[in-house]
Amino acid sequence: MRKQFTYKALRSAAIASAVAAAAMTGATAQAKDTIKVGVVSFLTGPAAGPFGVPGKNGAELIIDAINKGELPAPYNTKGFAGATMDPVYTDEAGGNSKQVAEYRNLVEKQNVDALIGYISSGSCMAMAPVAEELQKLTIMSVCGTPRLFEEKLRSVVFRTQGNAVGDSIAAARYMTEMFPDLKTYTGINQNYAWGQDSWKFYSLAMAKLDPASKASSNPQFPKIFSGQYSAEISTLSLDKAKVVHSSFWDGDIEAFVLQALVRGFFEDKKFVSVVGASAVDSLGKKFPKGVVMGTRGPYGLLTRFDRSRPLNNWFVDSYKARYGVYPTGPSYQYAKAVLYYKLGMDKAAAMAGKFPTQDEVVAALKGMEFESFGGSVKMALGGGHQAIHEVGYGITTWDKEKKAPSATDVKFYSAECINPPEGTLAADWLEQGMPGAKC
Amino acid sequence: MQLLITILLDGLTYASYLFIVSVGLTIVFGVLKILNVAHGAFYAWGAYASAYAITYASDMEYADWIGFVCIFLAAAAVGLVLGMIIERVILRHMYAQDEVLIALATFGIFLILEDVILLVFGVNPYFAYQPMALLGRIPVGGISRDVYSFTLMALACIVAFSCWWGLTRTKWGKLISVVIYDREISQAMGINVSMVYLIVFVIGAGLGALGGAYVAPTLSVAPGFGIDVIVLSFAVVVIGGMGSIPGALIGALMVGILRAVAVHKMPELELFVVFAVMAGVLIIRPEGLFAPAKARTI
């Protein structure tokens, strides 16, 4: 009798444990009405106006549209695997230590399901290890340093924006094709990962594409957000180099343009800006004509009026109607990251036949190819975690009819033309002369 | 020679900017013995007020020279309003407290004022380039230079002369010197020390605001504008000696010229040079180059 009782008790306990375990496991995979996602961008500081707020607006617009199922087909299914997203907008300003604390707060106290965002390469490099430690899905939307995936493969970190390698090679290709007579170049780039990488890859690409070209021995690397460039403009003006390369962004590009413009700098030098299109929009007619301008992808200035497709048209029109201005690069980049998350959630849910776990979403996101607002995106590098896409450049002008800034001589370079193949370090690929580039 | 002229002018431009923003800080410390971290906020408010007024004047299609009027009015308004409110409402109740506590209070004021900027002006940058564009450029040393930077140098000279003249040639200057020497004796002699403190604080705030207001046309005036400048101002003031106006002038010149040399000859040292100068001076003269002599009290 006692033996029978013990057996029954053990069997009951085992069944109870199994049910409890199943319930706990199922908790992560149960259908949810709402998911909570941290959306991080600069909401204060000098980067807020030109980058952070347009980025947040882009995310906000598309989150609302997805929650209501109002995106154009084929993305018009409602929600993220059916769940409504509840975004938690968080400020990226304040330095990396603060960001690490904010990240932990979002994950451990606010229990977000994922994070989307980060503009500064410094932020991305600091957050990636924390994301890996906490094993929280993080989709980085804007930052550009290639070190993020070249130094280490990541398991839960993705980036939907192409890196500085593609931006720099595209710039070098554009300059060698459009201005073959301008053989000498110098640069002014911010003194941190993004600025240093941009200059490094532009110089490497120029050396291979035009061996007769010559880099200045005195490129400038001022502190980010320094704002005063009188001495740097003098140095660049005295330099014999005809071309000036810059990856300035945020308020720095605007301050530089204002200070350089009055000194006639843009009349003497051909200025190549990798990511200064936000300043073209903010300065409007005041922005100098003839600047070689990139947007880090098929976004904003370069595709605003020319790339007519339902998703892009919807985005431009909806954004203009809601915020009163045209979407800029960061608006597109944040919207793209949110769209990518939706596609991953939907795909994982379809494959699993239930609300997906994070592991299932990560598997679905890895290596995905999708059509975004301006063009297609392939998660082809970093083990399927790093995006590649086309990158274009054009020459700034003012469209009198539309009364808006515009670009002429726009050229786009395909993703495979400006990015190394998977498993190859960008610097090595450039040193070898970019073998296998499909242009 | 061409390079030398360029380095000299770049250095003087930067030094002028540094002097204007740091002289208010050193005056307040010299008289009130307050390390005023809120000085960066006065700078930012001056820049915002100036940029807003210039943009408004431009939108109303007033002549571009009105922009210069806007700059000085904005600086005066910010100095007067913020300076008076902060001194009368907060600082006057704290003079008996420890200096560290007062510094922390001004840090709090700085943070509040920075956030109020976001509420009042939003996050989008302001571009008030009209005064700089109006003056155009001239060729000097083989390159074009903006005339506006020469007016910045002239303004720095006027501020330096006004400070010297005001402190040494006027009744109020002598009163301030007496208060610096001994507050209690001054009070016993019938000097309205409270009023002296208020006037000096308003002047300091106005000079900080003037720095921001005058450089606003050259910059993208955006949130976080005052953070870097407070670090630079402290470096200049520490080099010259806390509370010394000639010290602020020499400190600004040293930093400005050496930074310009670094930018032209060794750009990788640009970040380092300001603080290298500060460290070097502090090793040799911990009280700074021109720290005012302290009175012995028995």
Interface residues (C-beta under 8 A of the other chain):
Chain A: L43 T44 G45 P46 A48 G49 P50 G52 V53 A93 N191 N218 P219 Q220 F221 P222 K223 F225 S226 G227 Q228 S230 A231 E232 S234 T235 S237 L238 D250 G251 D252 E254 A255 L258 Q259 L261 V262 R263 G264 F265 S282 L283 K286
Chain B: Q2 L3 T6 I7 L9 D10 G11 T13 Y14 Y17 L118 V123 N124 P125 F127 Y129 M132 A133 G136 R137 G142 I143 S144 R145 D146 Y148 S149 V215 P217 T218 L219 S220 A222 P223 G224 F225 D228 R259 A260 V263 H264 P267 E268 E270 L271
